[in-house]
Amino acid sequence: MDTDRRPPVLDMTPEGEFRDPGPPRPAGLLDRVLARLGGIAVLVAAAAGGLVLAGVALLAIGILLPVMILAGAIGAGSIWWRMRRARQQGGPQAVRVVVIRR
């Protein structure tokens, strides 16, 4: 345990009641400057966090877009190949999409 820390001082009357600490001290120039500076720092931190999230979103789009294009090209090639094979075997000339609901 720290020996440097002192316990808080409780101001009591002889009857055993606590005394009010009194009116708060008026805020000085340093308090007002630090409050303003703290508010600005919170706004800057929030803006920086938003920029970080936007950067991560752009990075994710930059990585996922080529993957999506490649997957679409593979799917289109697969459908084209199946249609070609079906035409060669005398099958239907159009591809029908069937959705089964349960």
N, C-alpha and C positions, 0 to 999 in steps of 0.2 A: 504494500500500500504506500502511496506517496506521502511522505512526511511534510512536503512543501505545501500541500493543500490545507487550507484552514476551513473548518466547518462554517456554515452561514451563521450570521449573528441574528438572533431573534430578539426584538425589542419588546419587552413586556412591562406592564405596569405592576406595582406592588400587589394589586388585587389578582394578578394572574391573567389579565387580558392582553391581547396583542395590540400594539399601537399601530395606527395607520402609518405607512411610510411617507405620507404627505403627497403634495401635488408633484407630478413628474417635472423633471427639469425641462426648461424650454430647449428645443433643438437649436444647437449652435450652427455656425457656418459649416464646420467640418461634417456634422451629421447630415445636413442638407446636401452637401456635395457628394458624400458617399452614397446617399440614397439615390441620387440622380445617376451617379456612375454605376451603381449596382443595377438599376433599371435598364440602362443602356447595355450593360454587359449581358443581361438576360435576353434582350432583343437580338443582340449580335449572335449569341449562342443558338437561339431558335432559328435565325436565318441560316447560320452555318449548318445546323442539323437538317434543315430543309434542302439545302444545296447538296449535302451528302446523300440524302435519300434520292434526289433527282439524278445524281451521278450514278448511284447504284442501279436505278431503274434504266438509265440509258445503257449502262454496261450489260444488264440482263437482256435488254432488247437487242443490243449488238451481238450478243452471243446466241440468242435464241432465234433470231431472224434467219441466219444462214441454215440452221438446223431445220427450221420449218420449211424453207424453200427446198432443201434437199429431200426432206420427207415427202413433200408434195410432188416433186419431180419423180421420185421412185414410185409413188402411188399412181401417178398419171402414166408412167411407163408400163407399169403392171397392167393397168386397165387397157392400154393401147395394145399390148402384146396379147392379152386374152381376146380382145375383139378381133384382132388379126387372125389368130388361130381359129376362132369360131367361124369367121368368114371363109377360111380355107376349107373347113370341114362342112360347109354348107349350112351352118347354123343361122340364128337370127342376125339381122343386119344392125339392130339397135340393142343397146344395153338397157335392161330394165332394173330399176332399183326397187326392192321389196322391203317394206318395213313390217316386222312381225311384232304385234302388241300382245301382251299376255295379261 
